[in-house]
């Protein structure tokens, strides 16, 4: 294959190698951060050019001494060149002044004049070098703190993932799929499905107000409390009431959690749910092709010491689909400032009603991601349940649809 390379490509390689060798040869003259950015010859050319320009001006002007104009190239040298090179250039500037300046003054006065110039130049170079060293030390400290923070956030994300369900519950007649994609390293969304018995399961989806680490901490507290409540009590209204008290005591009413708790009984083919200020879940009716919204019946939990909710219910039929989601889906914004919205979500659910729960979940996510250019401003959580009560192979995969 190398024999077929275009001649211009092969000829350009020696030139690139020569440029690389030149940069490497000049790198010892520059500070480390300067040597790693851009061509190495440019700062040196700038300094030497400035020294030459000042020397030429000093040679032309006879009436006054322009030696202190060398402060300009020396300041540039202190910024770009290594400390040893910067101080060495002070002697070069003094020699240039003595050689090119046509002014004739008393030798003693010339020595005093040059020594004072050397001290002035050294002081300026020292101050600039100290400033640059302090700036580099500060940048290094900030970078180290940033790396440590990223490690802490990554650890928090790992801990947060422990609260999400692993695997899929084996409930006869139900097919379940769920996902959570945080907008940052950690998120404020949460979902879970907790089997109660062989034919009943409890679904939970929640969204904490805000983003980032504060929302993730409150989400972790909510998830832990939900697990404890689910293990002790199956009464959803009492469970939501106690959870509201716990979250309110932790957040002091400044933050809140929208929560939707649903219980599906595959044997009785019923759905009971409590929606605490969360986005309305969608229930697709296979027999009629219609969508029903499971709207909120009470405010989000954590806002007030007491939570008064209503328990709602619905009958389920074979082929019905339940879609739970957070506002990261519907509030995904495209480059024109338009939101994905409920209408597009509803159309996606109708279009994918014959898919499996897993495929419909992926289809919803991909539709929202394509709409916003995969640039979500909020955490995205999707939970899909498909009812296969009749035991038939009603679920069709993407390949067969």
QUIJO-V61684 format. One record per helix or strand. SS is the DSSP state (@ for helix, = for strand). FROM is the first residue (numbers start at 1). LEN is the number of residues. Records with the same first field share a line. If there is no record, write none. Layout:
SS->FROM-LEN ; FROM-LEN
This chain:
@->2-3 ; 7-21 ; 32-4 ; 40-21 ; 67-14 ; 83-18 ; 107-55 ; 212-21 ; 236-16 ; 327-4 ; 341-11 ; 357-16
=->30-1 ; 81-1 ; 174-8 ; 189-7 ; 200-9 ; 257-9 ; 270-7 ; 281-5 ; 290-5 ; 298-1 ; 301-1 ; 312-4 ; 321-5 ; 333-1 ; 339-1 ; 355-1 ; 380-8 ; 396-1
